[in-house]
Amino acid sequence: MLKKALLALAAFVMIFALGLLVGMVGRRLWPLGGAANSATLLIQVQNLNHLVTVKYVLEKVVIYDDAKWYGDNRVLFVAHGVVKAGIDLSMLQAGDIEVTGKKIRVGLPPPRITDVYLDDRRSEVVERSTGLLRTFDKDLEQNARMQAVEYLREAASKNGILNDATERAKVELTGLLQQLGFTEVEFRGKGV
């Protein structure tokens, strides 16, 4: 009787140990579980809708002044930033693509600026001054940063980033479509 109980206990311990081993190996192979992997995949597919074709690296000196009758708060900020532009492929509709034999016509959506941000490693406050009757304004630098981002967006637009994005998108898409077997690729629409 004792022998049967010991065998049953040994079998239980081995099954338990096997379950632990399978659980540990499973965690290493699938660390996030099925539901989390699905959500991550969906985010990755959504991000592929944007064909970012151009990146401008810009520098701008921003003087942000908060002048009051009783004194000025001022910050001199050197902003190094990046502006990216491209086209949003999710805006393509069924009627935007026409195929005739080995010829394809694509109606490109209009280009747009997809991202503007500061390079924090290279951006810096060069000078800060607080008026005699003023208190230190902790938001002054943040306001200068926000203003710098808008200046960078505007400067990139004036320097033709949207035209560059369209031209680069046409080159990239032409190469892709030719690899798919099309011999003639034509673009039309607002983005052209």
N, C-alpha and C positions, 0 to 999 in steps of 0.2 A: 504494500500500500504506500509506504514511504517512498519506494522506488518510483512508482507511478506519479506521485506528487512532485518529486524532484524532476522527473522528465517533463512534466507539464510546465513546471516553473522555468526550466531551461528553454523549452520551446517558446514560451511567452517572452522571455528575455531576448531570445534570438530574433523573434518577429518584431519586437519593439526596437531593437538595435538596427534591424534592416529598414524599418520605417524611418528612423532618425537619419540613416545614411541616405536614403532616397530623398528625404526632405532637404538635407543639406546640399546634395548635388543639384536638386531641382532649383533651389534658391540661387545657386551660382549660375545655372544656365538661363533661368528666367527670373532675374532679380526683382522685377517690378510687378510681375503677375500679368495675367491676360488683359484685364480691363485697362490698366495703366499703359500697356504697350499700344493698345488701340488708340487711346487718346493722344499719345505721342506721335503715332503715325499720322493721324489726322492733322495735327499741327504742321508736320513736315510737308504734307501734300498741299496744304493751304499756302504755305510760304513759297512754293514753287510757281504760284500764279504770277508773281512779279518777276519780270525779266529786267534786272538791274544791269544796265549796259555802260554807264558812265559814272566815274567817281572824280570829283574835283576836291583838291586839298587847298584850302584857302587860309589866309591870315588877315586879321582885321584888328586895328587898334580902336577900342571903344572907351570913350570918356563918358561916364555916367555921373550926372550932377543932380543933386537934390538940393536946390537953392530955396532958402526961406529968407524972410526979412531979417532974421536974427542969426544967420550964418549958413554956410554951405557944407554939405557932405559931398565928397567927390571920390571917385575911384577911376584909376587908369588901368584898363584891362587889355592885355594882349591875348587875343583869341586865335587859336589854331583849330581849324575845324574841317569837317568832311561833309560834302554834299553829294548824295547819290541820286541818280535819276534813271528812269526806264519806262517800260510800259507794263500795264496790268493785263496779263493774258486772260484773266477770268472775265474780262469785259467782251471778249470775242463772242459773237453770236453765230448761229448756223449760216446765216446769209452773208457773213463776212468772208467766207471761204468758198471760192468757185474753182472747180477742177474740170479741165477739158484735156483729156489725154494726159500728156506729160507737162501740161502748163497749169500753173496754179496762181490764182489772184487772191491776195489776202488784204482785207481791210483792217489796217492797224488801228487800235485805239490811240487816243492822244497820249503823248508822253507826259509824265508828271514826276515831280521830285518825290522820291520815296523815303528819304531819310536825311536829316541834318543833325549833326551832333558835334560837340567840342571834344578835342583831344585833351583830356585833363592833364596828361603828362607834360604837354608842351604849352598849355595855356596858363597864364599867371597874372596876378595883380602886381603891377609895377609900382603903383603909387596909390596911397589912400590918405585922404585928409578929412579931418573932422573940424568943423567950425568951432570957434571959441565957446559959443553958447549952445552948441549942439551936443547931443549924446551920440555915442557910437551906434551906427545903424547896421545891424547884422545882416539885413536883407539887401544892402547896397550891392554887394558882389553878386548875389543871385540875380538881381535885376539887370546888372551889367551882362551877365551870362545869357539871360533870356534875350536881351537886346542884340547881343552878338550873334546868336543863332538866327534871328530875323535878318540881320545885316548879311550874314553869309548866304542865306536863302535868296535874298534879293540880288546879291552880287553874282551868284551862280546863274540866276535867271538872265540877268543883263549880259553875262558873258557867253550865253548860248548853250547852256547845259541841256535844254530840252531839244534843241536841234541836234546836238551831238548824240543824245540818247536815241533819237529816232534813227539817225544814220547808222549808229552802231547796232541797233536792234535789227535793221534791215540786213546788215552784213551777217549777223549771227543766224537769223532765221533763214536767209538764203542758203548758207552753208548747210544747215540742218535739213532743209527741204530738198536740196540737191543730193544729200546722202540718202534720202528716202526715195530717190529716183526721178524727181522732177527736173526737167532740163530748162524750163523757163519759169522764172519766179517774178511776179509783178506785185507791187504794193499800191494800195489806194487808201483813201480815207483821211480823217482829221490828223492822224499821226504822221502822214507823209509830207 
